[in-house]
Amino acid sequence: MINVGRGRTAGNHIMVELDPENDHIKLKDGGILYVDTTFDPEKHVTVIGTVRAIPDRLVFDEKKPGEMPWDTDLELEVGDKVIMHYLAVLNCLRNEIKKYWIEDGRRYIFIQYRSIFTILRGKEIIPINGYCLIEPMSDKYIEDLRSRADEAGIMLAGMKEKNNQRVVYGRVAYAGAPNRRYFEEEYTDEGTDIKPGDEVVMKKITDIPVEFEYHAKIDGGRKLWRVQRRDIMAIL
């Protein structure tokens, strides 16, 4: 077993001590509602934890893209809080995989660096692995149609909020450093020189929340998507 806080991990694994389980929700009136975490486990799995051990360096091996599919810097430090992919955490906790152990009531997992997308370092929020955190915006196309219809005194019946299913819009809240290159040569972070406040167009498949709303805590609990630079199609 690794000496927590002093050891080194192998490969591109990070040892993370998970925060307490999300088995309850605090209500506005101060009450506590206990939840069944076996129902929709992806919405209740703990995705935040504290880094306890890191490797000496990251290894980008073009023959093993499943371990590290892009070339990037190791930005983590022992003691950092991190936000991780919920599916990656669930996989670590599966008995048939068992990349975890419990000691003195604390849960530790070994998770791939690529499955971590944000560092919480003090008051800083730092996306890594080419990710950005983006606040959802209304569909610009629909907004324009509504504006022109209002000016013409026309009522648009049956207009859906999201009729454009291929793209979504958002405003950059936090921008991480770009990745140097990807295993798949068709991907690149070039041309995505973005900064907080920029409005962007993204592929529809990228509208994945940083945290599910039941247990959202980051940045006051506001809704944020995790989006890699490579999936940003345009800056408005």
Secondary structure, DSSP 8 states (H G I E B T S, - for coil): ---TTT-B-STTEEEEEE-----EEE-TTS-EEE--TTSSGGGTS--EEEEEEB-SS----TT-TTT-SEE------TT-EEEE-HHHHHHHH-TTT--EEEETTEEEEEEEGGGEEEEEETTEEEE-TTEEEEEEE--HHHHHHHHHHHHHT---TT--S----SEEEEEEEEE----SEESSTT---TT----TT-EEEEEGGG--BSS-GGG--GGGG---EEEEGGGEEEE-
